[in-house]
Amino acid sequence: MPTSASSSVQQARRVLADRLAEIRREAGLSGRDLAAACGWYPSKVSRIEHARTAPSADDIRVWCRACAADALAPELVESLRAVEGMFIEWRRLERAGLKHAQLAVRPLFERTSRFRSYSSWFIPGLIQSRTYTEAVLRAVQRRRVEVDDVTAAVDARMERQAVLHQPGKTFAFLLEESVLRSGIGGAEVMVGQLGHLITVSALPNVSVGVIPAGPDRTRMPVEGFWIFDAEQVSVELVSGHLTITQAPEIALYADAFAELAAQAVYGADARTLIVRAVQAL
């Protein structure tokens, strides 16, 4: 994983590394002493403690054993798994198929009350039509997933859309105008999707804003992202899925969302842009 992917990931790695260094010092061991006890080169201890190399679960268990701190190993291994879960390559997330990837995020959607979504690439999953979802997931499956469970994955995504009708939840969607003209699935699919978008935008707890294309905007397009309450941001990158949980970073995405929202049009003006996109097909 690129070390620059997110300061949330780096900070979490740093916290784990610092805790391992603390355990070594409390055991009265030098880096060389620990390396000898673990059967490693001293440079490995240094790399782990400076967060330049991520330890494996086995590394953590051996480290704790050498420091007479076996009881701490399970908690630290869980911390490691949490760090690893912050950035997941698509090939790892989708290894068991696209249905698994859809079901994995369902608990997050169930417990979230306030959703904010910005998309510069495609219609967000919660407001996709079935045929649009099928076109998107079929393209993903052909490109990088060996398991063909597209139909089951589409069913799972459609079922997840039930959260739109759950009491106490609000949804704010921002779309770049170019998303309306992306052509995913062909003209017939896009006509159905844009009609569905108009229908969903009429729900009382849903806001759909479209950012018009034009040279006078003050905030440039960025990568697509979701903000779940004020607890988590999910970002879809070309290489994988990034989860952000650090408050300062979440605030940056919230500010970006607010700036982009200020450039969007809503209601009748947004529907006009959607209708124009249909007419252009």
C-alpha positions as CSV (number, residue, x, y, z in Angstrom):
1,M,0.0,0.0,0.0
2,P,1.4,3.4,-0.8
3,T,2.5,5.2,2.4
4,S,0.9,8.4,1.1
5,A,-2.6,6.9,0.7
6,S,-3.9,8.5,3.9
7,S,-2.6,10.0,7.1
8,S,-5.3,8.0,8.9
9,V,-3.5,4.8,7.8
10,Q,-0.1,6.2,8.6
11,Q,-1.1,7.4,12.0
12,A,-2.7,4.0,12.9
13,R,0.5,2.3,11.7
14,R,2.6,4.7,13.8
15,V,0.4,4.0,16.9
16,L,0.9,0.3,16.6
17,A,4.7,0.7,16.0
18,D,5.0,2.9,19.1
19,R,3.1,0.4,21.2
20,L,5.5,-2.4,20.1
21,A,8.5,-0.2,20.9
22,E,7.0,0.5,24.4
23,I,6.6,-3.2,25.1
24,R,10.2,-3.8,24.2
25,R,11.5,-1.0,26.4
26,E,9.3,-2.2,29.3
27,A,10.8,-5.6,29.0
28,G,14.3,-4.0,29.3
29,L,15.4,-5.2,25.9
30,S,17.4,-3.3,23.3
31,G,16.6,-3.6,19.7
32,R,19.5,-6.0,19.2
33,D,18.4,-8.1,22.2
34,L,14.9,-8.4,20.8
35,A,16.2,-9.2,17.3
36,A,18.3,-12.0,18.7
37,A,15.5,-13.4,20.8
38,C,13.2,-13.4,17.7
39,G,15.8,-14.7,15.3
40,W,15.7,-11.6,13.2
41,Y,18.2,-9.1,11.9
42,P,18.3,-5.9,14.1
43,S,17.2,-3.8,11.1
44,K,13.8,-5.6,11.1
45,V,13.1,-4.3,14.6
46,S,14.1,-0.8,13.6
47,R,11.9,-0.9,10.5
48,I,8.9,-2.1,12.5
49,E,9.4,0.5,15.3
50,H,9.7,3.3,12.8
51,A,6.6,2.1,10.9
52,R,8.6,1.6,7.7
53,T,7.6,-2.1,7.6
54,A,4.3,-3.4,8.8
55,P,4.6,-6.4,11.1
56,S,2.7,-9.6,10.4
57,A,0.5,-11.2,13.0
58,D,3.2,-13.8,13.6
59,D,5.8,-11.0,14.0
60,I,3.6,-9.5,16.7
61,R,3.2,-12.8,18.5
62,V,6.9,-13.6,18.5
63,W,7.7,-10.0,19.6
64,C,5.3,-10.3,22.6
65,R,6.7,-13.7,23.5
66,A,10.2,-12.4,23.5
67,C,9.1,-9.5,25.8
68,A,7.2,-11.9,28.2
69,A,4.0,-10.1,27.1
70,D,2.1,-12.9,25.4
71,A,-1.2,-11.6,26.9
72,L,-0.9,-8.4,24.8
73,A,-0.6,-10.2,21.5
74,P,-4.3,-10.8,20.7
75,E,-5.2,-7.1,21.1
76,L,-2.2,-6.0,19.0
77,V,-3.0,-8.5,16.3
78,E,-6.6,-7.0,16.2
79,S,-5.0,-3.5,15.9
80,L,-3.0,-4.8,13.0
81,R,-6.0,-6.2,11.2
82,A,-7.8,-2.9,11.7
83,V,-4.9,-1.0,10.1
84,E,-4.9,-3.4,7.2
85,G,-8.6,-2.9,6.8
86,M,-8.2,0.9,6.2
87,F,-6.9,0.3,2.7
88,I,-8.0,-2.7,0.8
89,E,-7.0,-3.4,-2.8
90,W,-9.9,-4.3,-5.0
91,R,-8.4,-7.7,-5.9
92,R,-8.4,-8.6,-2.2
93,L,-11.9,-7.1,-1.4
94,E,-13.4,-8.9,-4.4
95,R,-11.5,-12.1,-4.2
96,A,-14.5,-14.1,-3.0
97,G,-16.8,-12.4,-5.6
98,L,-18.7,-9.1,-6.0
99,K,-21.7,-10.3,-3.8
100,H,-19.3,-10.6,-0.8
101,A,-18.1,-7.0,-1.4
102,Q,-21.7,-5.7,-1.4
103,L,-22.6,-7.5,1.8
104,A,-19.5,-6.4,3.6
105,V,-20.6,-2.8,3.7
106,R,-24.2,-3.4,4.6
107,P,-23.8,-3.0,8.4
108,L,-22.2,0.4,7.9
109,F,-25.2,1.5,5.8
110,E,-27.6,0.1,8.4
111,R,-26.1,2.0,11.3
112,T,-25.5,5.4,9.6
113,S,-28.1,8.1,9.9
114,R,-26.6,10.9,7.8
115,F,-25.2,10.0,4.4
116,R,-23.2,12.4,2.2
117,S,-22.0,11.2,-1.2
118,Y,-20.0,12.9,-3.9
119,S,-19.4,11.3,-7.3
120,S,-17.4,12.4,-10.2
121,W,-17.4,9.0,-12.0
122,F,-20.8,7.3,-11.8
123,I,-24.2,7.3,-10.2
124,P,-23.8,6.2,-6.5
125,G,-25.0,2.7,-5.7
126,L,-27.9,3.6,-3.5
127,I,-29.6,5.5,-6.3
128,Q,-28.7,3.2,-9.2
129,S,-31.3,1.5,-11.3
130,R,-31.0,-2.3,-11.6
131,T,-29.8,-2.3,-15.2
132,Y,-27.2,0.4,-14.5
133,T,-25.9,-1.6,-11.5
134,E,-25.7,-4.7,-13.7
135,A,-23.7,-2.7,-16.3
136,V,-21.3,-1.3,-13.7
137,L,-20.7,-4.6,-11.9
138,R,-20.4,-6.6,-15.1
139,A,-17.7,-4.3,-16.3
140,V,-15.9,-4.7,-12.9
141,Q,-16.2,-8.5,-13.1
142,R,-14.8,-8.7,-16.6
143,R,-11.9,-6.5,-15.7
144,R,-10.6,-7.9,-12.4
145,V,-12.8,-10.6,-10.8
146,E,-12.6,-14.3,-11.6
147,V,-15.8,-15.3,-9.8
148,D,-19.0,-14.5,-11.8
149,D,-21.7,-13.7,-9.3
150,V,-22.9,-10.5,-10.9
151,T,-26.6,-11.3,-10.6
152,A,-26.3,-12.1,-6.9
153,A,-24.2,-8.9,-6.4
154,V,-26.9,-6.8,-8.1
155,D,-29.6,-8.4,-5.9
156,A,-27.5,-7.5,-2.8
157,R,-27.1,-3.9,-3.9
158,M,-30.8,-3.5,-4.7
159,E,-31.6,-4.9,-1.3
160,R,-29.3,-2.4,0.3
161,Q,-31.3,0.5,-1.2
162,A,-34.0,-0.3,1.3
163,V,-32.1,2.1,3.7
164,L,-33.5,5.0,1.6
165,H,-36.9,4.3,3.1
166,Q,-35.8,3.8,6.7
167,P,-37.0,6.4,9.2
168,G,-34.4,8.8,10.6
169,K,-32.0,8.6,7.7
170,T,-31.1,11.5,5.4
171,F,-29.2,11.4,2.1
172,A,-27.3,14.1,0.2
173,F,-26.0,13.1,-3.2
174,L,-23.7,15.4,-5.3
175,L,-23.0,14.4,-8.9
176,E,-20.9,16.1,-11.5
177,E,-22.9,16.8,-14.6
178,S,-20.6,14.6,-16.6
179,V,-21.9,11.6,-14.6
180,L,-25.3,12.1,-16.3
181,R,-23.6,11.7,-19.7
182,S,-21.2,8.9,-18.9
183,G,-23.0,6.4,-21.2
184,I,-22.6,3.5,-18.9
185,G,-24.4,0.5,-20.3
186,G,-25.6,2.3,-23.4
187,A,-28.4,4.7,-24.2
188,E,-31.3,2.5,-23.0
189,V,-29.7,1.9,-19.7
190,M,-28.8,5.5,-19.2
191,V,-32.4,6.6,-20.0
192,G,-33.7,4.3,-17.3
193,Q,-31.1,5.4,-14.8
194,L,-31.7,9.1,-15.3
195,G,-35.5,8.5,-15.0
196,H,-34.8,6.6,-11.8
197,L,-32.7,9.5,-10.5
198,I,-35.5,11.9,-11.0
199,T,-37.8,9.6,-9.1
200,V,-35.4,9.1,-6.2
201,S,-34.7,12.8,-5.9
202,A,-38.4,13.3,-5.0
203,L,-38.1,11.3,-1.8
204,P,-38.5,13.7,1.2
205,N,-35.2,12.5,2.9
206,V,-33.1,12.6,-0.3
207,S,-31.3,15.6,-1.8
208,V,-29.8,15.3,-5.3
209,G,-27.5,18.1,-6.4
210,V,-25.9,18.3,-9.8
211,I,-22.8,20.4,-10.3
212,P,-23.0,22.0,-13.8
213,A,-20.1,21.7,-16.1
214,G,-18.6,25.1,-16.9
215,P,-15.4,27.2,-16.6
216,D,-16.5,29.4,-13.7
217,R,-16.5,26.8,-10.9
218,T,-14.3,27.5,-7.8
219,R,-13.9,23.9,-6.6
220,M,-12.5,21.4,-9.0
221,P,-13.7,17.8,-9.1
222,V,-12.1,15.3,-6.8
223,E,-12.2,11.6,-6.2
224,G,-15.6,10.1,-5.3
225,F,-16.3,9.7,-1.6
226,W,-18.9,8.9,1.0
227,I,-19.2,10.5,4.5
228,F,-21.0,8.3,7.0
229,D,-22.3,10.5,9.8
230,A,-19.2,12.2,11.2
231,E,-17.5,8.9,11.9
232,Q,-16.0,7.6,8.6
233,V,-15.2,8.5,5.0
234,S,-14.9,5.9,2.3
235,V,-13.0,6.7,-0.9
236,E,-12.9,4.6,-4.0
237,L,-9.5,4.8,-5.7
238,V,-8.3,3.2,-8.8
239,S,-6.2,0.8,-6.8
240,G,-8.5,0.0,-3.9
241,H,-10.9,1.2,-1.2
242,L,-9.7,3.6,1.5
243,T,-11.4,4.1,4.9
244,I,-10.7,7.3,6.8
245,T,-11.5,7.6,10.5
246,Q,-9.3,10.4,11.8
247,A,-11.4,13.5,12.7
248,P,-9.1,16.1,11.0
249,E,-9.3,14.2,7.7
250,I,-13.0,13.6,8.0
251,A,-13.4,17.4,8.5
252,L,-11.4,18.0,5.2
253,Y,-13.9,15.8,3.3
254,A,-16.8,17.5,5.0
255,D,-15.5,20.9,4.0
256,A,-14.9,19.7,0.4
257,F,-18.5,18.4,0.3
258,A,-19.9,21.7,1.5
259,E,-17.9,23.6,-1.1
260,L,-19.0,21.3,-3.9
261,A,-22.6,21.4,-2.6
262,A,-22.5,25.2,-2.9
263,Q,-21.8,24.9,-6.6
264,A,-24.6,22.4,-7.3
265,V,-28.2,23.0,-8.5
266,Y,-31.1,21.3,-7.0
267,G,-34.8,20.7,-7.5
268,A,-36.2,21.9,-10.9
269,D,-32.8,23.1,-12.0
270,A,-31.2,19.7,-11.4
271,R,-34.0,18.0,-13.2
272,T,-33.5,20.3,-16.1
273,L,-29.9,19.1,-16.4
274,I,-31.0,15.5,-16.1
275,V,-33.6,15.9,-18.8
276,R,-31.1,17.5,-21.1
277,A,-28.8,14.5,-20.6
278,V,-31.6,12.2,-21.6
279,Q,-32.3,14.3,-24.7
280,A,-28.7,14.1,-25.7
281,L,-28.7,10.3,-25.8
